[in-house]
């Protein structure tokens, strides 16, 4: 279950690591929104896995 949770930041980092034009790439707040959104997704995944007794 830890692997599932740690896959989320890997996917997000992989998408934003590609050499393509991305939305909000030049916005100063985009990094913090991306970090916050990833943390929320990881938290939701951990909560769901906890409720399903996968931990």
N, C-alpha and C positions, 0 to 999 in steps of 0.2 A: 504494500500500500504506500510505503514511502516513495517507491519508484514512480508510482502514478502521480503523486504530488510533485515530485521533482521534474517530471516530464513537462509540466506546464511552463515553467520559466525557460526550459530548453527550447520548446517550440516557439515561444514568443521571441526569444533571443535569436533563434535561427531565422525567423521571418524578418526581423529588423536588421539582421546582419547581411542580408542579400544586397547586392549592388543594383537596386532598382529604385525608382522614384516612389517614395512613401508619403502618405498623407501626414501633414503636420511635422515634417522632418526638420523644418527650420524654426518651429515654435519653441520658445524657451521653456514652456511648461509641459511639453510633450513627454520628456523623459520622466518627470515625476508622475504624470498620469499613467504612463506605461508601467512604472514600478508599482504604483498603487493598485492598478487594475490587475496586475499579475499576482500581487499579494492577496487581493480579494478572491481571485479565482482559486488560488492555492488553499486559502482558508475555507472556502465553500467545498472544495474537493475533500479536504481533511474532515470537515464536519459531516459530509455525506458518508464518507467511508467509516467514520466513527459510529454513525447511526446504523449502518449496515453490518456492524461488528466485524469489519475487515482489519481493524487494528488489533 
